[in-house]
Amino acid sequence: LLKKYNQKATIFIITDYINGENYLTEEQLKEIADSGLVKIESHTKTHDYLDEMNYDEQVEQAVESKERLEAITGQEVTTYCYPSGRYNQTTLDIIKDYYDFGLEMLGGVYDSDVDTNPYQIPRIYANRSMSLSTFASYLEQSRVYY
């Protein structure tokens, strides 16, 4: 569908799941990234709660997931998505050295005039049970200014 309608998307990958049963393989990730339609970004190594980890564990999650995705895709990984939206100040301190953006999961619509911290960008979790009309209403509320 992305090809058919020439639309772009971003997917966030948990790197320890790559090549696992019912998950994308390295080859599939490379093909997707090479399409130019899909950006591959980090969702940590293990999807464990960052706010329950110490500094070194959080660095491992941020750095190793970024490095693996960049090695697979040959493209820069710039965005870090916090598992279940859980993070702490340590997380924010760490990712500023490795990423350009960090995504929350607390709901809310992104407004670039209001949401000025690039490491605490609100996002709405669009799941399989969300109706298309609900998803469309979120998109209509979003305001991004360049």
N, C-alpha and C positions, 0 to 999 in steps of 0.2 A: 504493500500500500504506500509506503514511503516513496518508493521509486515511481509508482504510478502517478502519484500526485505531487511529486518533487518536493516533499516535505522533509524537514530535518527533525532529529530527535536526539536526546541524550539518554544513555543508560548508565547506571551506577553498578559497578561490579564488585562482588565480594571475591577477592582473588583466591582464597583457599577453596572455593567452590568450583573454580574453572576446571574443566575436564571431568567433573563429577557427573553421576547419573542425573539426567534431566536438567543439566546445566550446559551452558555454552562451552565449546572447546576453544583452545587457543586459535585454531585455524578459523573457526567461525568468527571469533572476535576480530581477527585480522581482516577477514573479508568484509565484515560490517564496517570497520573503521575505514578501510580503503574505499568504501562506497562514496565517501564524502557526505553522506546523509546522516550518519550517526556518529556522535561524539561519545567516546568511552571515558568514563570518569571513575573515581575511587569511592568505594563504599566499605573500606577497610579490608583487612585480611580475613577476619573471622566473624564479623557482625556482632561481636560482643559489646557490651555497654562501655563506652569510653570513660564515663564518669566513675566507673568502679575500678579503673586501671591506674597503676602508678605511672610516673613520667616515662620510664624506659619502655614499658609495655605500649604506651600510647605512641611513642616515637616509632616503635617497630610496626604498629598498625598503619601509621601514616606513610612512612618511608617505604617499607617493603611492598605495600600494595601499589603505590605510585610507580616504583621502579619496575615491578613486574608488568604492569599494564603498558608502560612506555616501551619495554623490551618487546612485548607482543605486538603492539600496534605501530611502533615507530613514531608515535605522536605524543606530544606533550600532554600530560595530565595536569589540569589546573584547578579542579574542583573536588572537594571532599564532602561527602554526604554522611552525616552522623547517624549511626545505626539507631533506629527508633527515636531519632532526634535527641539522643542523650549525649551530653558533653559537659565539660566544665572549663574553668579558666585555664587549667593546664593544657587542655585540648587547643584552646584558642591561641595560647602562647606558642605551641608547637607548630601548628599548621601554617602560621604566618611565614615560617621559614621555607615551606615547601609548596604551598598552594596559593592561588589568588582568591579563591572563594570557598566558603563553607555553608552548607545548607542544613537548616533546622527542619523539624517536622512538627511544629507546633500549630500548624494551620496559619491562616492569615494570607492576605494577598500582597504580593510584592509591589511596592511603589518606590521607585528609585529616588523620588524627592524626599521620602520619609525614612526609608530603610537605607541608612548610609554606611553601616558596618558590613563590609563584604564577607565577613566570616560568620555572620548571623542572619543570613538571608532566609526569610520565612518561606515555607513551601507547604502546599496542600498535598496530602497523600491521596493520589488517585488510584483506587484499588479496583479489582474486577467487579465488585458489586455496585460501584458508582454509576449512576445513569449518565447517559450522554448529555442530557439537558443540565444536570448538576455540574458536570465538568465544563460545559459551555458557559454556564453562569460564572464560574470561577475565572475563566479566561476573560470574560467581558469586564470583570471587576479589576483585573490586573492592569496596572499602568506602569510602563517602563519608558523612560525618556533617555535619549542618547545625547 
